[in-house]
Amino acid sequence: SFDVHGPVAFIGLHNGRLNILTRQMHQQLYRQLLRFMRDDSLKVAVLASPPGSSFSAGDDLRTIDDDFGEEPDWEELVMTMPRTKPVVAAVRGHCIGQGLVYLLMLSDVRFATADARFGFPEIRYGYGGAVALTRLAQQIPPTVAMRMALSGQTLGGAQAVTCGLVNELVEDEQLLELALAEAQTIASHPESGLRAEMIAAARGGLSQGESMALFTHLWNSFPQNQ
């Protein structure tokens, strides 16, 4: 779903209690993100599931190797889309597999409920590579990231906060409200500053000199009277 709250787009994942990601959902998510990125009136997005459902329990592994035919790989298009606008995520229940991949690659600020679970169970079925794909070891301590990837164990909500995977634990009934409020706060700032931060963050790993040069370029690229 796609709802607009002033300068904030609210993108909802809807596929039952577990929110298993289907090919159709990957396609719809790609189109909704593209709509968000192309609309100059929208500055921030919230990515969430409705009350009573998990953020996402990931892909249906029974269909993961199905032939795409003449369709593009929508999942890959979602993950490789250039993103210069911030996204706030609201997580409840399962956030595992491709659901966690999307959380890590598509969001910048994250709220979660105490019952949230984060993990990569695919290792049990011979699939791997999530740490490198999502740059997880740059978001949380490398030992925590590697244990998640190699053991298939999940992190609970409290553990996710402790290691910095999410920003804050909130009560379920307040989750969407607080995520939307955070997005509205972010959206209240000038677009020039938001874009500068997002572009710089996307080019992480620069030296101090490169970072300063990039900052100077970005600072001079945007009108300062917004």
Salt bridges, closest charged atoms under 4 A:
ASP59 OD1 - HIS26 NE2 2.74
ASP60 OD2 - ARG62 NH2 3.02
GLU75 OE1 - HIS26 NE2 3.33
ASP108 OD2 - ARG83 NH1 2.70
ASP172 OD2 - ARG92 NE 2.86
